[in-house]
Amino acid sequence: MREINKSEVLYNIDTMINTLEYDSMRSPGKTKVNAGLLVNLYTLKDIYIKELKNSKAAPKKEVANG
């Protein structure tokens, strides 16, 4: 199983958010189209930020051999 690089996913989400916000600023019609996508991306961003914080906060346990 391949592990997800959460920091890379967050970077990509931020890039998509910035692109959609810029696109929405340039065209009023696109604002309505992009609104739902932006809400979903911000929700997804919050989820990944929580996951990233939880994964860094959990200390790794060492197992003694023998």
DSSP file (Angstrom, degrees, kcal/mol; ACC not computed):
  #  RESIDUE AA STRUCTURE BP1 BP2  ACC     N-H-->O    O-->H-N    N-H-->O    O-->H-N    TCO  KAPPA ALPHA  PHI   PSI    X-CA   Y-CA   Z-CA
    1    1 A M              0   0    0      0, 0.0     2,-0.4     0, 0.0     0, 0.0   0.000 360.0 360.0 360.0 137.9    0.0    0.0    0.0
    2    2 A R        -     0   0    0      1,-0.0     2,-0.2     0, 0.0     0, 0.0  -0.750 360.0-128.8 -95.4 134.9    1.3    3.4   -0.9
    3    3 A E        -     0   0    0     -2,-0.4     2,-0.4     1,-0.1    -1,-0.0  -0.580  21.2-120.6 -84.2 143.6    1.3    6.2    1.6
    4    4 A I        -     0   0    0     -2,-0.2     2,-1.2     1,-0.1     3,-0.1  -0.689  14.1-134.4 -85.5 130.8   -0.2    9.6    0.7
    5    5 A N     >  -     0   0    0     -2,-0.4     4,-1.9     1,-0.2     3,-0.3  -0.725  23.6-172.0 -83.6  96.3    2.1   12.6    0.9
    6    6 A K  H  > S+     0   0    0     -2,-1.2     4,-2.4     1,-0.2    -1,-0.2   0.825  79.3  55.1 -65.7 -34.4   -0.3   14.9    2.8
    7    7 A S  H  > S+     0   0    0      2,-0.2     4,-1.9     1,-0.2    -1,-0.2   0.874 109.1  48.5 -68.0 -35.1    1.9   18.1    2.5
    8    8 A E  H  > S+     0   0    0     -3,-0.3     4,-2.2     2,-0.2    -2,-0.2   0.880 110.7  50.9 -69.4 -38.2    1.9   17.6   -1.3
    9    9 A V  H  X S+     0   0    0     -4,-1.9     4,-2.5     2,-0.2    -2,-0.2   0.910 109.6  50.6 -64.5 -42.1   -1.8   17.2   -1.4
   10   10 A L  H  X S+     0   0    0     -4,-2.4     4,-2.5     2,-0.2    -2,-0.2   0.897 108.8  51.5 -63.1 -39.9   -2.3   20.3    0.6
   11   11 A Y  H  X S+     0   0    0     -4,-1.9     4,-2.1     1,-0.2    -1,-0.2   0.927 111.4  47.4 -61.3 -44.5    0.0   22.2   -1.8
   12   12 A N  H  X S+     0   0    0     -4,-2.2     4,-2.3     2,-0.2    -2,-0.2   0.878 110.8  51.5 -65.5 -38.4   -2.1   21.0   -4.7
   13   13 A I  H  X S+     0   0    0     -4,-2.5     4,-2.6     2,-0.2    -1,-0.2   0.925 109.6  50.2 -63.6 -44.2   -5.4   21.9   -3.0
   14   14 A D  H  X S+     0   0    0     -4,-2.5     4,-2.6     1,-0.2    -2,-0.2   0.895 109.8  51.2 -60.6 -40.4   -4.0   25.4   -2.3
   15   15 A T  H  X S+     0   0    0     -4,-2.1     4,-2.2     2,-0.2    -1,-0.2   0.915 111.0  47.5 -63.3 -43.2   -3.1   25.8   -6.0
   16   16 A M  H  X S+     0   0    0     -4,-2.3     4,-2.5     2,-0.2    -2,-0.2   0.904 112.0  50.4 -64.5 -40.8   -6.5   24.7   -7.1
   17   17 A I  H  X S+     0   0    0     -4,-2.6     4,-2.6     2,-0.2     5,-0.2   0.937 111.2  48.2 -62.4 -46.9   -8.2   27.1   -4.6
   18   18 A N  H  X S+     0   0    0     -4,-2.6     4,-2.3     1,-0.2    -1,-0.2   0.901 112.5  49.1 -61.2 -41.3   -6.0   30.0   -5.9
   19   19 A T  H  X S+     0   0    0     -4,-2.2     4,-2.4     2,-0.2    -1,-0.2   0.927 113.3  45.6 -64.5 -45.7   -6.8   29.2   -9.5
   20   20 A L  H  X S+     0   0    0     -4,-2.5     4,-2.2     2,-0.2    -2,-0.2   0.880 112.9  50.3 -67.3 -37.7  -10.5   29.0   -8.9
   21   21 A E  H  X S+     0   0    0     -4,-2.6     4,-1.9     2,-0.2    -1,-0.2   0.913 112.3  47.3 -66.2 -41.5  -10.6   32.2   -6.9
   22   22 A Y  H  X S+     0   0    0     -4,-2.3     4,-1.5    -5,-0.2    -2,-0.2   0.923 112.4  49.7 -63.9 -43.4   -8.6   34.1   -9.5
   23   23 A D  H  X S+     0   0    0     -4,-2.4     4,-1.1     1,-0.2     7,-0.2   0.876 110.3  51.1 -61.9 -38.8  -11.0   32.7  -12.2
   24   24 A S  H  < S+     0   0    0     -4,-2.2     7,-0.4     1,-0.2    -1,-0.2   0.845 106.3  54.5 -68.8 -34.3  -14.0   33.8  -10.2
   25   25 A M  H  < S+     0   0    0     -4,-1.9    -1,-0.2     1,-0.2    -2,-0.2   0.847 108.4  49.4 -67.6 -32.9  -12.6   37.3   -9.8
   26   26 A R  H  < S+     0   0    0     -4,-1.5    -1,-0.2     1,-0.2    -2,-0.2   0.763 119.2  32.2 -80.1 -25.3  -12.3   37.7  -13.5
   27   27 A S    >X  -     0   0    0     -4,-1.1     4,-1.0     1,-0.1     3,-0.7  -0.953  60.3-156.1-139.6 117.0  -15.8   36.5  -14.5
   28   28 A P  H 3> S+     0   0    0      0, 0.0     4,-0.9     0, 0.0     3,-0.3   0.837  97.8  57.7 -59.5 -32.6  -18.9   37.0  -12.4
   29   29 A G  H 3> S+     0   0    0      1,-0.2     4,-1.1     2,-0.2     3,-0.3   0.849 102.8  53.8 -66.4 -32.6  -20.6   34.0  -14.1
   30   30 A K  H <> S+     0   0    0     -3,-0.7     4,-3.1    -7,-0.2    -1,-0.2   0.750  94.7  70.2 -73.6 -23.4  -17.7   31.8  -13.0
   31   31 A T  H  X S+     0   0    0     -4,-1.0     4,-1.3    -7,-0.4    -1,-0.2   0.926 101.6  44.4 -59.1 -44.4  -18.2   32.8   -9.4
   32   32 A K  H  X S+     0   0    0     -4,-0.9     4,-0.5    -3,-0.3    -1,-0.2   0.886 115.7  47.7 -67.9 -38.6  -21.5   30.9   -9.2
   33   33 A V  H  < S+     0   0    0     -4,-1.1     4,-0.5     1,-0.2     3,-0.3   0.895 116.7  42.4 -68.0 -40.6  -20.0   27.9  -11.0
   34   34 A N  H  X S+     0   0    0     -4,-3.1     4,-2.7     1,-0.2     5,-0.2   0.620  91.5  86.4 -83.9 -14.1  -16.9   27.8   -8.8
   35   35 A A  H  X S+     0   0    0     -4,-1.3     4,-2.1     1,-0.2    -1,-0.2   0.909  91.5  44.4 -57.6 -47.8  -18.6   28.4   -5.5
   36   36 A G  H  X S+     0   0    0     -4,-0.5     4,-2.2    -3,-0.3    -1,-0.2   0.893 113.7  50.9 -64.8 -40.0  -19.4   24.8   -4.8
   37   37 A L  H  > S+     0   0    0     -4,-0.5     4,-2.5     1,-0.2    -2,-0.2   0.903 109.7  50.4 -63.6 -41.3  -16.0   23.6   -5.8
   38   38 A L  H  X S+     0   0    0     -4,-2.7     4,-2.6     2,-0.2     5,-0.2   0.907 109.0  50.8 -64.9 -41.5  -14.3   26.1   -3.5
   39   39 A V  H  X S+     0   0    0     -4,-2.1     4,-2.0    -5,-0.2    -1,-0.2   0.932 112.6  47.3 -60.8 -45.0  -16.4   25.1   -0.6
   40   40 A N  H  X S+     0   0    0     -4,-2.2     4,-2.5     1,-0.2    -2,-0.2   0.890 111.6  50.1 -64.4 -39.7  -15.5   21.4   -1.2
   41   41 A L  H  X S+     0   0    0     -4,-2.5     4,-2.5     2,-0.2    -1,-0.2   0.901 110.3  49.5 -67.2 -40.2  -11.8   22.3   -1.6
   42   42 A Y  H  X S+     0   0    0     -4,-2.6     4,-2.1     2,-0.2    -1,-0.2   0.887 111.9  49.4 -65.3 -37.0  -11.7   24.3    1.7
   43   43 A T  H  X S+     0   0    0     -4,-2.0     4,-1.9    -5,-0.2    -2,-0.2   0.928 112.3  47.3 -64.3 -45.6  -13.5   21.4    3.5
   44   44 A L  H  X S+     0   0    0     -4,-2.5     4,-2.3     1,-0.2    -2,-0.2   0.881 109.6  54.2 -62.6 -39.3  -10.9   18.9    2.0
   45   45 A K  H  X S+     0   0    0     -4,-2.5     4,-2.3     1,-0.2    -1,-0.2   0.920 107.1  50.6 -61.2 -44.9   -8.1   21.2    3.0
   46   46 A D  H  X S+     0   0    0     -4,-2.1     4,-2.1     1,-0.2    -1,-0.2   0.893 109.6  51.4 -60.5 -40.3   -9.3   21.3    6.6
   47   47 A I  H  X S+     0   0    0     -4,-1.9     4,-2.3     1,-0.2    -2,-0.2   0.930 111.7  45.8 -62.8 -45.9   -9.5   17.5    6.7
   48   48 A Y  H  X S+     0   0    0     -4,-2.3     4,-2.5     2,-0.2    -2,-0.2   0.843 109.9  54.2 -69.3 -32.7   -5.9   17.1    5.4
   49   49 A I  H  X S+     0   0    0     -4,-2.3     4,-2.3     2,-0.2    -1,-0.2   0.926 110.3  47.0 -65.3 -43.3   -4.6   19.8    7.8
   50   50 A K  H  X S+     0   0    0     -4,-2.1     4,-2.5     2,-0.2    -2,-0.2   0.915 112.9  49.3 -62.6 -42.6   -6.1   17.8   10.8
   51   51 A E  H  X S+     0   0    0     -4,-2.3     4,-2.3     1,-0.2    -2,-0.2   0.906 111.1  49.8 -62.3 -42.0   -4.7   14.6    9.4
   52   52 A L  H  X S+     0   0    0     -4,-2.5     4,-1.6     2,-0.2    -1,-0.2   0.901 112.1  47.2 -65.4 -41.3   -1.3   16.2    9.0
   53   53 A K  H  X S+     0   0    0     -4,-2.3     4,-1.8     1,-0.2    -2,-0.2   0.901 113.0  49.2 -66.4 -40.5   -1.3   17.5   12.6
   54   54 A N  H  X S+     0   0    0     -4,-2.5     4,-1.3     1,-0.2    -2,-0.2   0.875 109.9  50.8 -67.2 -37.3   -2.5   14.2   14.0
   55   55 A S  H  < S+     0   0    0     -4,-2.3    -1,-0.2     1,-0.2    -2,-0.2   0.841 113.5  44.8 -71.6 -31.6    0.2   12.2   12.2
   56   56 A K  H  < S+     0   0    0     -4,-1.6    -1,-0.2    -5,-0.2    -2,-0.2   0.803 111.6  53.3 -79.1 -29.3    3.0   14.5   13.4
   57   57 A A  H  < S+     0   0    0     -4,-1.8    -2,-0.2    -5,-0.2    -1,-0.2   0.756  86.7  91.3 -78.4 -24.8    1.6   14.6   17.0
   58   58 A A  S  < S-     0   0    0     -4,-1.3     2,-0.1    -5,-0.1    -4,-0.0  -0.606  74.3-139.6 -77.4 115.4    1.5   10.8   17.4
   59   59 A P        -     0   0    0      0, 0.0     2,-0.4     0, 0.0    -2,-0.1  -0.443  16.6-118.5 -74.1 147.8    4.8    9.6   18.9
   60   60 A K        -     0   0    0     -2,-0.1     2,-0.4     1,-0.0     0, 0.0  -0.695  23.4-134.3 -87.3 137.0    6.3    6.4   17.5
   61   61 A K        -     0   0    0     -2,-0.4     2,-0.4     2,-0.0    -1,-0.0  -0.726  12.5-139.2 -91.8 136.7    6.7    3.6   20.0
   62   62 A E        -     0   0    0     -2,-0.4     2,-0.5     2,-0.0    -1,-0.0  -0.786  11.0-148.3 -95.5 139.0   10.0    1.7   20.0
   63   63 A V        -     0   0    0     -2,-0.4     2,-0.3     2,-0.0    -2,-0.0  -0.919  12.6-134.5-109.0 126.8    9.8   -2.1   20.4
   64   64 A A        -     0   0    0     -2,-0.5     2,-0.6     1,-0.0    -2,-0.0  -0.617  14.4-137.1 -80.4 133.8   12.7   -3.7   22.2
   65   65 A N              0   0    0     -2,-0.3    -1,-0.0     1,-0.2    -2,-0.0  -0.791 360.0 360.0 -89.0 125.7   14.1   -6.9   20.6
   66   66 A G              0   0    0     -2,-0.6    -1,-0.2     0, 0.0    -2,-0.0   0.432 360.0 360.0 110.3 360.0   14.7   -9.7   23.0
